[in-house]
Amino acid sequence: MHHMPQMYASYVTKSNSLDYSPCFQFVKPYIQSADLAFCNFETVLAGKPYSGYPQFSAPDELLFALKDSGFDVLQIANNHIFDRGSKGLERTVQLIKEQGMYSVGAYINIDHRDNEYPPIFNLKGVKVAVLSYTYGTNGLPAKRPNLVNVVDSIQIIKDIHFSRQQKADLIIALMHWGWEYQLQSDKIQHAWADFLVSNGIDLIIGSHPHVVQEIDFKAFKNKSIPVLYSLGNFISNQRKTHQNGGIMAKIGISPEKKRISTVSYIPFYVYKGHLNKLRQHYLIPTQNYISNPMDFVLPKKDSLELVDFHAIIKGKLKNINISY
């Protein structure tokens, strides 16, 4: 997400510029270590005037920081993709491409979608297709020729079939779904998860609720399909309990068997405050803080909130290992 307090905190007086890179410095090693890293980009890059909720437009410097952190793919099929209309979508797609990154889920026109969707990545000999869909766009319609992937059973089946035709070994579905701030997935999410699994999806990762939901495994044939219903917030200015952090999912793939071998996660807390005399929104891996609290000099209130967030997530995801 991108709320206006994040922009104000990123302002560098000496250079009269914006710098978001400090936000990600503590999670950057995890992101860069991945063969493929993706995130839900729930704003647009429509240029000035910048804005936060309810209709977002973030500075280009946010994208530059995500690129520097190691992200490869930005999921843009979400309810905010048309916050600034066609200009917002088209400029966002163009800037992501200029950074050598991939966007997935929303397109300038049908030719753009046909040529670039789904992206298929060769990861050490394993071909991974990435699909992406959203439940809606906040009532803001796509203006022709723009389009966004919405949750549609017929289209999903076509996309899965096409991915298999392209010899994809694994197919990931990024789902923007569910209800905001609900701590557990609902019947609709479960119904779509069952549908995706039964039609050949190998991994489901969800976004939109802004809180961490449970991680489930659905049996299909001789496989166990991971379903991560919601990873919570990555970075935002939301400060309430459950909304002030999230998890990064770490998925291991066996190159020999060409299937998912491990699922673990890295919980983090969003600290809004000063570190090394610089006020910013910092993503702090909670396990790192608990193991070495002297590495992060936090106010008592934030320290307690971080430890509490860690305990909540660890209790919720007790069937999954934390990645170190």
Secondary structure by P-SEA (a helix, b strand, c coil): cccaaaaaaaccccccccccccccccaaaaaaaccbbbbbbcccccccccccccbbbbcaaaaaaaaaaccccccccccccccccaaaaaaaaaaaaaaccccccccccaaaaaaccccccccccbbbbbbbbbccccccccccccccccccaaaaaaaaaaaaaacccbbbbbccccccccccccaaaaaaaaaaaaacccbbbbccccbbbbbbbbbcccbbbbbccccccccccccccccccbbbbbbbbccccccccbbbbbbbbbcccccccccccccccaaaaaaccccccccaaaaaaaaaaaaaaaaaaccccccc
